[in-house]
Amino acid sequence: MAIFRVQIALPDRPGSLGAVASAIGFAGGDIRGLVVLRSEDGRGIDDITIAIPGSDSTDLLNVLNAIGGVEVLSISPVN
């Protein structure tokens, strides 16, 4: 299992974070931490720590990028 810190931008409206959490679960991920960093120009910027099976984050990135309005700003492994 690998742990990644993912910073995302998402629409600042009800249900957006729920869609992200569901997508993470769909990809087999487990949310270990979440920090809402700020809201600007109708978008929320969140920092999410996610554990995934294996060590390749490609599936996670694909699932997150497929959500309308969501942008992955950065991803980095957590040691």
N, C-alpha and C positions, 0 to 999 in steps of 0.2 A: 504494500500500500504506500502511496506517495501523497504528500501534502503540498498543496499549492496555495499561494495568496494571489487572488484574482481581483483586480480593480475594474469595475464596470460602470458604465453610464447607462441609465435607463429612464424611460419616461416617468416623470414625477406625478403619478396618478395611481388611484387605488387599483390593486391587483397586479401591478408590474413586478413587485418583489416576489409575490406569490408565484407568478409564472416562472421567474428565475429559479426559485427554490424547487419547483416541480421539475424543471428541466435538469437541474443538478441531480435530483433523485433519479430521474429517467436514465441519466448517464452513469448511474451506479455510484454517485458521489454522496458524501456525507458532510454537511455543513458543520464546521468546528468552531467558527466564529464569524461575526458579522458586525461591521462598523459602518454606520451611515456617516459619511465624511462631510457632505454638503449638498445643497440644492442650488442650482443656478440655471437660469434660462429655461425653466420647465423640465429640467433633467436632474435626477439624483445621481450622486457619485457615491458608490459603496465599495467597501473593501471586504471581501469574503474569503475566509480560509476554508479550503475544501480538501477532504481526504478522498482519494479515488483508488480503485483497485489497479494494481500494476503501477507502471511509472510513466506511461505515455499520456499526456494531457490532450491529445488530438481530439478524441471523442467529446470530451468536455467542452473544448473550444468550439467544435462544430455545433453542438447542441445550443450553446449560449448564443452563438452568432446567428442561429436560425430564428431566434425570437425577435419579432418585429420591434424595432426601436432600441434594442440592446446593443451596446458596443463594448467589446472587451478592450480596455485601455492598456492593461498590462497583466502579465502572469509571471510568477516567479516561484521556484521551489522553496519550500520551507525546510530547513535542516533540523 
